[in-house]
Amino acid sequence: MDSNKPKEPVTLFNIFGLIYPLGIYYVAQVIVVILFAFYVVANNPEAASDKELYTELVMKQAITITLVSDAILIPIMILLMKFDSSKLKKKGYKRVLQNVEPAKFLLVIPYAYLGMMVCNLLATFALSVLPESFTKSYDSAAASIYSGNKVVMVIAVALVGPILEELVFRGVLYNRLKDMFGVVVAVLGSAITFGVFHMNWVQGIYAGTLGLLLAFLYYKYKSIIAPIMMHVTCNSISLVATFLSKEGVEGAAKGSEKVKVTPELLSGFMFYLFIFIIMFFVILTKVRVVEQYVRVDNNNPYGKYGELNNPYGYNQMNNGYNQMNNGYNQMNNGYNQMNNGYNQMNNGYNQPNNVPGQTVDNYNGYGNNQWIDDYLSNQGNSNNNDNNINQ
C-alpha cells in the first residue's frame, strides 16, 4: 500500500490540462451570452441599432445567462473529475478514503460565516484605498447580478454558481495542481485563479481570500462537499443580508460606495478574525481524514478480491485457498490410509496359512488358487484315511 498519490510529471500536456478546463468555463459563458444576444435582438429589433437599449436588455438577462451557462458546465466538470479518477485506476492505484463523521460537516457553517465576514471586511478596506476607476468594474458586476429576476438570482447565486465554481477551482484545478506541484501550490494557485476569474478588483480580493479558506477546507475534509457547503452558506448569507438591508436589492444593484475606515470597523474586523482563527484550529485539529492510495494489480487472477480496501484481503483469500488445499491433502491422507488398510488386508490374506503338514509361501510361486486346490485335495485324502481306519 502506498500512502501518497503518484506525482504527475510537469509536461506541456499536463500544463494544458490546467488551462483547458478554465477555457471551457469561459467559452461556455461567451457562447450563452451570444445566444441570448440573438434572442434579445430577435424580440426587440430596435435594439440592433440602439446600443444603450441593447446593453440594458442584455444586462437584465445577465443573471439568467449565468444560471444557464453554469447549469451546462456542471456535468462537464463532473466528467473531468471522473476522467482524473479513471487515470489513477489505469496507473494501478485506488483511492481509499476514511469517511468523515457527518456531524463534523456542521463545523463548516460557523467557519463559513466567520470566514465570509473576514473576507468582506478585507474587501471593504481594499475598496477604501483603491482608486475609483478600479471599482467601476465591480459596480457593473453588481448591476448584472442584482438587476434580474429574484428567483433566478437565488438559484444562480446561492446554489448553482457555488457548485460549479467549486467543481472547477477545487474539484479539477486544485487536484491537478496538487498532483504536479503539491498541496501548497494547489491551495495558492486555485485561490488566485478563483479571484482573477471574477474580473474586478473588489470581488477579486474577496474571492481570492475566500478561495484560500475553501481550499483549506477541501484539504482537510478530502471531499468536495465541504467547500460547496461553505460557498453556498457564504452566498446565501450575503443574499439574505442584501434582501434585509435598507437599500435592498435595488441599492446593491447601484454598486458600492467607499466606506471610511473607523476604529469601530477595525475592532469589528479584529473580533471576527480572532473567532475565525479559533474556528480554523478547531477544524485543523478535529477533522482528520485518512487518505491512502492502494496499489491494485490489474492482472490479478482473483478479480475484485485483489482490489479490496483491506490490503490483507488478498492474503486472507489465499490463506483460505491454502486451507482448502490442506483439507484436500488431509482427505488424500485419509484415502492413503484406507489404501494402506486395504493393502494390510491383502497382506493378511497373502500371509502363509498354517495347514497341517504343509507350508504355503505366496512369494515363492505358490498362488492362492493353488493353495485352495491342494487344501481341498488334502481334505479328500484325510476323509479316505479316516474311512480306511474305520473299516
C-alpha positions in Angstrom: 0.0 0.0 0.0 1.3 3.5 -0.9 0.1 6.3 1.3 0.8 9.0 -1.3 -0.7 9.6 -4.7 1.8 9.2 -7.5 3.1 12.5 -8.8 2.3 13.7 -12.3 5.2 15.0 -14.3 5.4 18.6 -15.3 4.8 18.3 -19.0 3.2 20.5 -21.7 0.3 18.1 -21.9 -0.3 18.3 -18.1 0.0 22.1 -18.1 -2.5 22.2 -20.9 -4.7 20.1 -18.5 -4.7 23.0 -16.1 -5.7 25.5 -18.7 -8.4 23.9 -20.8 -11.0 23.5 -18.0 -10.8 27.2 -17.4 -11.1 27.8 -21.2 -14.2 25.6 -21.3 -15.6 27.7 -18.3 -15.0 31.0 -20.1 -16.0 29.9 -23.6 -19.3 28.4 -22.4 -20.3 31.7 -20.9 -19.4 33.6 -24.0 -21.5 31.2 -26.2 -24.5 31.5 -23.9 -24.1 35.3 -24.0 -24.1 35.3 -27.8 -27.2 33.1 -28.0 -29.0 35.4 -25.5 -27.9 38.5 -27.5 -29.6 37.0 -30.7 -32.7 36.3 -28.6 -32.8 39.9 -27.3 -32.4 41.3 -30.8 -35.0 38.9 -32.3 -37.6 40.0 -29.8 -36.5 43.7 -29.8 -35.4 44.7 -33.3 -34.9 48.3 -32.3 -32.1 47.1 -30.0 -29.9 46.3 -33.1 -29.5 50.0 -33.8 -29.7 51.3 -30.2 -26.6 50.3 -28.3 -27.8 51.6 -24.9 -31.1 49.7 -25.2 -29.3 46.6 -26.3 -26.9 46.8 -23.3 -29.8 47.4 -20.9 -31.8 44.4 -22.2 -28.8 42.1 -22.1 -27.9 43.3 -18.5 -31.4 42.3 -17.4 -30.8 38.8 -18.6 -27.2 38.6 -17.2 -28.2 36.5 -14.1 -30.2 34.2 -16.3 -27.2 33.9 -18.7 -25.1 33.0 -15.7 -27.5 30.3 -14.5 -27.8 28.7 -17.9 -24.1 28.5 -18.6 -23.4 27.2 -15.0 -26.0 24.5 -15.4 -24.4 23.4 -18.7 -20.9 23.4 -17.2 -21.7 21.3 -14.0 -22.0 17.9 -15.8 -18.9 18.7 -17.9 -16.8 19.4 -14.8 -18.1 16.2 -13.1 -17.0 14.3 -16.2 -13.5 15.9 -15.9 -13.2 14.8 -12.3 -14.3 11.2 -13.2 -11.7 11.3 -16.0 -9.0 12.1 -13.5 -10.1 9.2 -11.3 -10.0 6.8 -14.2 -6.4 7.9 -15.0 -5.5 6.9 -11.4 -7.0 3.5 -11.9 -5.1 3.0 -15.1 -1.9 3.6 -13.3 -2.8 0.8 -10.9 -4.0 2.8 -7.9 -7.2 3.1 -6.0 -8.1 5.9 -3.6 -9.1 4.6 -0.2 -10.8 7.3 2.0 -11.9 7.2 5.6 -15.3 8.9 5.6 -15.8 11.9 7.9 -18.4 11.7 10.6 -21.4 13.6 9.3 -21.6 15.7 12.5 -18.2 17.3 11.7 -19.6 18.8 8.5 -21.6 21.1 10.8 -18.4 22.8 11.7 -18.3 24.2 8.1 -21.3 26.5 8.8 -19.7 28.7 11.5 -16.4 28.5 9.7 -18.1 29.8 6.6 -19.9 32.7 8.3 -16.8 33.9 10.2 -14.6 33.5 7.1 -17.1 35.4 4.9 -17.1 38.3 7.5 -13.3 38.5 7.5 -13.1 38.4 3.7 -15.9 41.1 3.4 -14.1 43.4 5.7 -10.8 42.9 3.9 -12.6 43.8 0.6 -14.1 46.9 2.3 -10.6 48.0 3.4 -9.4 47.5 -0.1 -12.3 49.4 -1.5 -11.4 52.4 0.7 -7.9 52.7 -0.7 -8.4 51.6 -4.4 -8.9 54.4 -7.0 -12.4 54.9 -8.2 -11.5 53.6 -11.6 -10.8 50.2 -10.0 -14.3 49.9 -8.6 -16.3 50.6 -11.8 -16.0 47.0 -12.9 -17.4 45.9 -9.6 -20.4 48.2 -10.0 -21.1 46.8 -13.4 -20.9 43.2 -12.0 -23.2 44.1 -9.1 -25.8 45.6 -11.5 -25.8 42.4 -13.6 -26.3 40.2 -10.5 -29.0 42.2 -8.8 -31.0 43.5 -11.7 -32.6 40.3 -12.8 -35.4 38.1 -11.5 -35.1 37.4 -7.8 -35.9 33.7 -8.0 -33.4 33.2 -10.7 -30.9 35.2 -8.7 -31.3 33.0 -5.6 -30.9 29.8 -7.6 -27.9 31.1 -9.5 -26.0 32.9 -6.7 -26.9 30.6 -3.7 -26.9 27.2 -5.3 -25.8 26.5 -8.9 -23.0 29.1 -9.0 -21.2 27.8 -5.9 -21.5 24.2 -7.0 -20.0 25.0 -10.4 -17.2 27.1 -9.1 -16.1 24.5 -6.5 -16.1 21.8 -9.2 -13.9 24.0 -11.4 -11.5 25.6 -9.0 -11.3 22.9 -6.3 -12.5 19.7 -7.9 -10.5 20.0 -11.1 -7.9 22.8 -10.8 -6.8 22.2 -7.2 -6.4 18.4 -7.7 -4.4 18.8 -10.9 -2.1 21.4 -9.3 -1.6 19.1 -6.3 -0.7 16.1 -8.5 2.1 18.1 -10.1 3.3 20.6 -7.5 1.9 19.6 -4.1 -0.7 21.0 -1.7 0.8 24.5 -1.1 0.9 25.4 -4.7 -2.6 23.9 -5.2 -4.1 26.0 -2.4 -2.4 29.2 -3.6 -2.9 28.6 -7.3 -6.6 27.7 -7.1 -7.3 30.7 -4.8 -5.5 33.2 -7.0 -7.2 31.9 -10.2 -10.5 32.0 -8.4 -10.0 35.6 -7.6 -8.8 36.6 -11.1 -11.8 35.0 -12.8 -14.1 37.4 -11.0 -12.7 40.1 -13.3 -12.7 43.0 -10.9 -10.5 44.2 -8.0 -13.2 44.2 -5.3 -14.6 40.8 -6.0 -11.1 39.5 -6.8 -9.8 40.4 -3.4 -12.8 38.9 -1.7 -12.9 35.7 -3.8 -9.1 35.2 -3.7 -9.1 35.3 0.1 -12.2 33.2 0.3 -10.5 30.8 -2.1 -7.7 30.2 0.4 -10.3 29.2 3.1 -12.2 27.0 0.7 -9.0 25.2 -0.4 -8.0 24.6 3.2 -11.4 23.1 3.8 -11.1 20.8 0.8 -7.6 19.7 2.0 -8.9 18.8 5.5 -12.2 17.1 4.6 -10.9 15.4 1.3 -14.4 15.9 0.0 -15.8 18.5 -2.5 -19.0 18.6 -0.3 -17.2 20.7 2.4 -16.2 23.7 0.1 -19.5 23.5 -1.6 -21.3 23.8 1.7 -19.1 26.8 2.7 -19.6 28.5 -0.6 -23.4 28.0 -0.6 -23.5 29.3 3.0 -21.5 32.4 2.2 -23.5 33.4 -0.8 -26.8 32.6 0.9 -26.0 34.8 3.9 -24.8 37.6 1.6 -28.1 37.4 -0.4 -30.2 37.4 2.8 -28.3 40.4 4.2 -28.9 42.2 0.9 -32.6 41.5 0.9 -32.9 42.7 4.5 -30.9 45.8 4.1 -32.5 49.3 3.9 -31.4 49.7 0.3 -32.4 46.2 -0.6 -31.6 44.6 -4.0 -32.1 47.9 -5.8 -29.4 49.6 -3.7 -27.0 46.7 -4.2 -27.5 46.9 -8.0 -26.3 50.5 -7.9 -22.8 49.3 -6.9 -20.6 50.1 -4.0 -19.6 53.2 -2.1 -16.4 53.9 -0.4 -16.5 53.3 3.3 -14.4 55.2 5.7 -12.2 53.0 7.9 -13.1 53.8 11.5 -11.8 52.4 14.8 -15.1 50.6 15.2 -14.7 48.9 11.8 -11.2 47.8 12.7 -12.4 46.5 16.1 -15.1 44.5 14.4 -12.6 43.1 12.0 -10.2 42.0 14.8 -13.2 40.4 16.7 -14.3 38.3 13.7 -10.6 37.5 12.8 -10.0 36.2 16.4 -13.0 34.0 16.5 -12.3 32.7 13.0 -8.8 31.7 14.0 -10.2 29.7 16.8 -12.6 28.0 14.4 -9.8 27.4 12.0 -7.8 25.5 14.6 -10.9 23.5 15.7 -11.2 22.2 12.1 -7.4 21.7 11.8 -7.3 19.5 14.9 -10.7 17.8 15.0 -11.1 16.9 11.3 -8.7 14.1 10.5 -9.4 12.2 7.3 -7.0 9.4 6.3 -6.5 9.3 2.5 -4.4 6.5 1.0 -3.7 5.3 -2.4 -3.7 1.5 -2.7 -1.7 -0.2 -5.4 -4.0 -2.5 -7.4 -2.8 -5.4 -9.5 -4.8 -5.1 -12.7 -3.7 -8.6 -13.8 -4.9 -10.2 -10.6 -6.5 -13.5 -11.5 -8.8 -13.3 -8.5 -10.7 -10.3 -9.9 -12.3 -7.9 -7.5 -10.7 -9.6 -4.4 -7.4 -8.1 -5.5 -8.9 -4.6 -5.1 -10.3 -4.9 -1.5 -9.9 -1.8 0.7 -8.3 -4.1 3.3 -4.8 -4.6 2.0 -4.7 -8.0 3.7 -7.9 -9.2 2.0 -5.9 -10.8 -0.8 -3.8 -12.7 1.6 -6.9 -13.8 3.5 -8.3 -15.2 0.3 -5.0 -17.1 -0.3 -5.0 -18.4 3.2 -8.5 -19.7 2.7 -7.4 -21.3 -0.5 -4.4 -22.8 1.2 -6.7 -24.1 4.0 -8.8 -25.7 1.3 -5.7 -27.3 -0.1 -4.7 -28.5 3.3 -8.2 -30.0 3.8 -7.8 -31.7 0.4 -4.4 -33.1 1.4 -5.9 -34.4 4.6 -8.5 -36.1 2.5 -5.8 -37.6 0.4 -4.0 -38.7 3.5 -7.2 -40.4 4.7 -7.5 -42.1 1.3 -3.9 -43.3 1.5 -4.6 -44.6 5.0 -7.6 -46.5 3.6 -5.3 -47.9 0.8 -2.8 -48.9 3.4 -5.5 -50.7 5.3 -6.6 -52.4 2.2 -3.0 -53.4 1.5 -2.7 -54.7 5.0 -5.8 -56.8 4.4 -4.4 -58.1 1.2 -1.1 -58.8 3.0 -3.0 -60.6 5.7 -4.8 -62.6 3.0 -1.5 -63.4 1.4 0.2 -64.4 4.7 1.0 -68.1 4.9 -1.7 -70.3 6.2 -0.6 -73.0 8.5 -2.0 -76.3 7.3 -1.0 -79.5 9.0 2.0 -80.9 7.3 2.3 -78.1 4.7 3.5 -74.5 4.4 2.3 -72.1 1.7 4.5 -69.2 0.6 2.8 -66.8 -1.8 6.1 -65.2 -2.7 7.7 -68.4 -3.8 5.2 -69.0 -6.6 2.6 -70.8 -4.5 -0.5 -68.9 -5.5 -3.8 -68.6 -3.7 -5.8 -70.7 -6.2 -3.2 -73.5 -6.0 -3.5 -73.4 -2.2 -7.3 -73.9 -2.3 -7.0 -76.8 -4.8 -4.4 -78.5 -2.6 -6.3 -77.9 0.5 -9.4 -79.5 -0.9 -7.4 -82.5 -2.2 -5.9 -82.9 1.3 -9.3 -82.8 2.8 -10.4 -85.6 0.5 -7.3 -87.7 1.3 -7.9 -87.2 5.0 -11.5 -88.4 4.7 -10.3 -91.6 2.8 -7.8 -92.3 5.5 -10.4 -92.0 8.2 -12.7 -94.3 6.3 -9.9 -96.9 6.0 -9.2 -96.8 9.7 -12.9 -97.1 10.5 -13.0 -100.1 8.2 
